[in-house]
Amino acid sequence: VTHASWNFFSKKISGNLTSFWIGSMCVDLVLLPITIYIISKQGFNFTGAIPILISAIAHSVYYFTLFSSYKFGDISAVYPIARGSGIAITTLIAICFLQDEISNRGLMGITLIISGVLLIGFSGKLTKSSIKGYGFALLTGLTTAAYSLADSRGAGMNHPIVCINVMSITSLIVIMPFVFRHGIQQTLEKSRDKIKYAPIIGLGSLGTYLIIMFAFSLSDQTSCIVALRECSVIIGSILGFVILKEKPTPKKILGIILITCGLILIKMV
């Protein structure tokens, strides 16, 4: 719910990266004292700094590709493609190279989810704008796979709040020159009417990933966790249909059904 919601508002402001940056940095600054307190009590595992750094770099690219995709495509199209391609790549790497074990039922569930999100994403007509949106969405999927695998390996090395806070601040610093490339005052002026959504997007983004980090720290089933979180695709598509008036085509509806069946199978694993 939280993931679909912050992506919905990101689409509502047409992928304005400035609003996301401001909202996320404000939440990060609130979390920073908590992070410092946890480190003072539990210490910091510097071995875990490597996956945090990899995740921060991947997130830096992810923010750019995700918000670029919302400039060109519908949320009910680019959002499923980004999430679906992310599952496919993550699952392939986790099973083939990281020795993740998964049952036939779980694999079937993941396959259904992947099929469903891709069916939803490619259900519309191809235009120059939509092709750009799909392209950025696929790149978003690649970065999703990168940070998901990095976070799943680093989640148990440090407290989830420490991981997400350090990762997020690092990634926001990396993209800061790009976000404010036209100057801080001019950038804020251009985004004035969209900054009101910054708190919702910032809280939704970091809050969602904090939940996922806790999930990673409680289980080594990377493939299933990453797949199960994709119920956000269903919620995001419904928000697109109902509020943004995007067209609910038969292929999109079939895609949602496939995702639901896949989620049921994942829960039964």
Secondary structure, 3 states (H helix, E strand, C coil): CHHHHHHHHHHHCCCCHHHHHHHHHHHHHHHHHHHHHHHHHHCCCHHHHHHHHHHHHHHHHHHHHHHHHHHHCCHHHHHHHHHHHHHHHHHHHHHHCCCCCCCHHHHHHHHHHHHHHHHHHCCCCCCHHHHHHHHHHHHHHHHHHHHHHHHHHHCCCCCHHHHHHHHHHHHHHHHHHHHCCCCHHHHHHHCCCCHHHHHHHHHHHHHHHHHHHHHHHHCCCHHHHHHHCCHHHHHHHHHHHHCCCCCCCHHHHHHHHHHHHHHHHHHCC
